[in-house]
Amino acid sequence: MATDDNTNETSFEDSEISLPRPIRLWVLVIFDSSSIICTLLLLYYLSHNRASRKALHNHVIIILLILGLGTQLIDVPSYIAFIIHSGVVKPSIPSSCLVWWFAAFGMYNGGTILMAWAAFERHILVFNYRWISTRRGRILGHYLPISILLLYIITFYIYVLFIFSCENTYDYTLPICNAYPCYQADPFIGMWEFIVNNIVPSVLVAILSFALLIRVIQQKRRLHQRIQWRKQRKMTIQLVSLSILNIIFNIPLNIVSLAHLCGLPASYGVEAQQYFYFSCYFLIFLFPFVCLFSYTELYKKIKLKFLYHIKRSNNVVAPIVNISDEKN
C-alpha cells in the first residue's frame, strides 16, 4: 500500500487515521481471521484438486493468495500489536519496521503487479489459447513471465529496503513505522515504485479486465457459442470481480497520491488519504472471498457443511428447550 509523496511536508507520514483504535482493532481482528481461514481453504483446494491445480488461470491466483497471506500474517498482526501496545511498535527495533514494510509494500504492490499480468493473460487463455497449447508455449507464455515478475518483485523490495543506501527514520509511535521508507524519497526509485509498481498495474487491471468482458460478450453474440461462453464466463467474472476490488480500494489512494505529486499541497486531503490507505486492507480481506465464489464446487461444499452444522446445532438446542419446558 505504498504512498509516495516525495515532499518535505510530512503531514501524511506523521499522522494517524482518526478512526478510533478500538474500532480499528476489532475490524482488523474480525476480517483478518476470517480472511486467513478462507485463504487457507482455497490454497488447500487449489493445491489438492488435480484439475484446479493444472488449470493455468489458477496459478496466478495461488500466488496472489500467498502474497495476500503475507499481509494477513505479518502486516495486519503487526498493526493489531501496535494498537494493543497503546500505539507503539513492538519490538521497537529497525528489523520490525523493515519486515513490516516488506509485507506492506513488497507483498501488496507485488500482488497488484501480478493482477495486471493475470488480466493480460486471461486474454490469451480465452482468445489465443493455441499460443500456450504446447509445452514450449506454456513455458514462454505462462511460466516464464510469472517467474520474471516474481523475481523482479522480490529483488526490487529486498534491494530498496535492505541494501539501498539511505537513512530510514523509524517512528515507532505510528502504524507501519510512519509508512515512509527512505527509498521513497529518492527521485528515481521513489518515482519508479509509484508509477511502475502502483499506477500502471492498477490502471492496466481495470482496462484489461473490462476489455476482456467486452470481447467475450461480442464473441458470444457473434458466434452464439453457448458451451464456449460457459467456459469463458467463470474466468471473465472472476477477473472483473477482482478488478472491481482493485478500482474501489487502490485507485482512490493512487489518485490522491498522484495529485500530491503534481503539486497539491501535502496538507490537503490528508484525512481522506489516511482512510483510503487503511481501506486497502479490505482488498486483502475480500480477495479470497471473491475467489471462493468463483470456485462453485468448493463454495457449495462449504455452504452445505455450514448449513449442516447449523441444522445440527438447532436439533441439539431443541430437546434442551423441550426438557426445560416440561420441568416448568
PEBELCOR-V298537 format. One record per pair of residues at least 24 apart in sequence whose C-alpha atoms are under 10 Angstrom apart, sorted by the first residue. I is the first residue (numbers start at 0). J is the second residue. Records with the same first field share a line. If there is no record, write none. Layout:
# PEBELCOR-V298537
I = J, J
This chain:
# PEBELCOR-V298537
0 = 100, 102, 103, 104, 105, 106, 107, 108, 111, 178, 197, 249, 252, 253, 275, 276, 277, 278, 279, 280
1 = 100, 103, 104, 105, 107, 108, 178, 179, 180, 183, 189, 192, 193, 196, 197, 252, 253, 256, 276
2 = 104, 178, 179, 183, 189, 192, 193, 197, 252, 253, 255, 256, 257, 272, 276
3 = 178, 179, 180, 182, 183, 184, 185, 189, 190, 191, 192, 193, 194, 197, 253, 256, 257, 259, 260
4 = 179, 183, 184, 189, 190, 193, 255, 256, 257, 258, 259, 260, 261, 262, 265
5 = 179, 181, 182, 183, 184, 185, 186, 189, 190, 256, 259, 260, 265
6 = 184, 259, 260, 262, 264, 265
7 = 184, 265
8 = 264, 265, 266
9 = 177, 179, 265, 266
10 = 264, 265, 266, 267, 269, 270
11 = 177, 178, 179, 265, 266, 267, 268, 269, 270, 272, 273
12 = 170, 173, 174, 175, 176, 177, 178, 179, 265, 269, 273
13 = 170, 172, 173, 174, 176, 177, 178, 179
14 = 172, 173, 174, 177, 269, 270, 273
15 = 172, 173, 174, 177, 269, 270, 273, 274
16 = 173, 174, 269, 270, 271, 272, 273, 274, 275, 276, 277
17 = 270, 273, 274
18 = 270, 273, 274, 277
20 = 79, 81, 82, 83, 85, 86
21 = 79, 82, 83
23 = 78, 79, 82, 277
24 = 75, 76, 78, 79, 80, 81, 82, 83
25 = 79
26 = 79, 281
27 = 71, 75, 76, 78, 79, 280, 281, 284
28 = 75, 76, 79
29 = 284
30 = 71, 280, 281, 283, 284, 285
31 = 68, 70, 71, 72, 75, 76, 280, 281, 283, 284, 285
32 = 71, 72, 75, 284
33 = 284, 285, 287, 288
34 = 67, 68, 71, 281, 283, 284, 285, 286, 287, 288
35 = 64, 67, 68, 70, 71, 72, 283, 284, 287
36 = 287
37 = 64, 284, 285, 286, 287, 288, 290, 291
38 = 64, 65, 67, 68, 71, 284, 285, 286, 287, 288, 290, 291
39 = 64, 65, 68, 287
40 = 287, 291, 297, 301
41 = 287, 288, 290, 291, 294, 297, 298
42 = 287
44 = 294, 296, 297
45 = 294, 297
51 = 294
55 = 120, 121, 124, 131, 137, 141, 142
56 = 117, 120, 121, 124, 141, 234
57 = 117, 234
58 = 117, 141, 142, 145
59 = 110, 113, 114, 116, 117, 120, 141, 142, 145
60 = 110, 113, 114, 117, 286, 287, 290
62 = 109, 110, 113, 114, 145, 149
63 = 106, 107, 109, 110, 111, 112, 113, 114, 117, 283, 286, 287
64 = 110, 283, 286, 287, 290
65 = 106, 110
66 = 102, 105, 106, 107, 108, 109, 110, 283
67 = 102, 106, 107, 109, 110, 280, 282, 283, 284, 286, 287
68 = 102, 106, 283, 284, 287
69 = 99, 101, 102, 103, 105, 106, 107, 283
70 = 99, 101, 102, 103, 104, 105, 106, 107, 280, 283, 284
71 = 102, 280, 283, 284
72 = 102
73 = 98, 99, 100, 101, 102, 103
74 = 98, 99, 100, 101, 102, 103, 104, 106, 107, 175, 280
75 = 99, 102, 103, 175, 280
77 = 174, 175
78 = 173, 174, 175, 176
79 = 174
80 = 174
81 = 171, 172, 173, 174, 175, 176
82 = 173, 174
85 = 172
86 = 171, 172, 173, 174
87 = 170, 171, 172, 173, 174, 176
88 = 169, 170, 171, 172, 173, 174, 175, 176
89 = 171, 172
90 = 171
91 = 169, 170, 171, 172, 176
92 = 169, 171
93 = 167, 168, 169, 170, 171, 176
94 = 161
95 = 169, 171, 175, 176
96 = 167, 168, 169, 170, 171, 174, 175, 176, 177, 178, 180
97 = 157, 160, 161, 167, 169, 175, 176, 180
98 = 160, 161, 175
99 = 174, 175, 176, 178
100 = 156, 160, 175, 176, 177, 178, 179, 180
101 = 153, 156, 157, 159, 160, 161
102 = 156
103 = 175, 178, 280
104 = 156, 160, 178, 179, 180, 192, 196
105 = 152, 153, 154, 155, 156, 157, 159, 160, 196
106 = 152, 153, 156
107 = 196, 197, 279, 280, 282, 283
108 = 152, 156, 192, 193, 195, 196, 197, 200, 201
109 = 148, 149, 151, 152, 153, 156, 196, 197, 200
110 = 149, 152, 196, 200, 283
111 = 196, 197, 198, 199, 200, 201, 203, 204, 245, 249
112 = 148, 149, 152, 195, 196, 197, 198, 199, 200, 201, 203, 204
113 = 144, 145, 148, 149, 152, 200, 204
114 = 200, 201, 203, 204, 205, 238, 241, 242, 245
115 = 199, 200, 201, 202, 203, 204, 205, 206, 207, 208, 242
116 = 141, 144, 145, 148, 200, 203, 204, 207
117 = 145, 204, 207, 208, 238
118 = 200, 203, 204, 205, 206, 207, 208, 209, 210, 211, 235, 238, 239, 241, 242
119 = 203, 204, 206, 207, 208, 210, 211
120 = 144, 207
121 = 207, 208, 211, 231, 234, 235, 238
122 = 207, 208, 210, 211, 212, 214, 215, 235
124 = 231, 234
125 = 211, 214, 215, 227, 228, 230, 231, 232, 234, 235
126 = 211, 214, 215, 218, 231
152 = 196
155 = 188, 192
156 = 192
158 = 182
159 = 183, 188, 189
163 = 188
190 = 260
193 = 253, 256, 257, 260
194 = 253, 257
197 = 249, 250, 253
198 = 249, 250, 253, 254, 256, 257
200 = 245
201 = 242, 245, 246, 249, 250, 253
202 = 242, 245, 246, 249, 250
203 = 242
204 = 238, 239, 241, 242, 243, 245, 246
205 = 238, 239, 241, 242, 243, 244, 245, 246, 250
206 = 242
207 = 238, 239, 242
208 = 235, 236, 237, 238, 239, 240, 241, 242, 243
209 = 235, 238, 239, 242, 243
210 = 239
211 = 235, 236, 238, 239
212 = 236, 238, 239
232 = 293
233 = 292, 293, 294, 295
234 = 293
235 = 293
236 = 293
237 = 289, 290, 291, 292, 293, 294
238 = 289, 290, 293
240 = 286, 289, 290, 293
241 = 282, 285, 286, 287, 289, 290
243 = 282
244 = 279, 281, 282, 283, 285, 286, 289
245 = 279, 282, 286
246 = 282
247 = 275, 278, 279, 281, 282
248 = 275, 276, 277, 278, 279, 280, 281, 282, 283
249 = 275, 276, 278, 279, 282
250 = 275, 279
251 = 275, 276, 279
252 = 276, 277, 278, 279
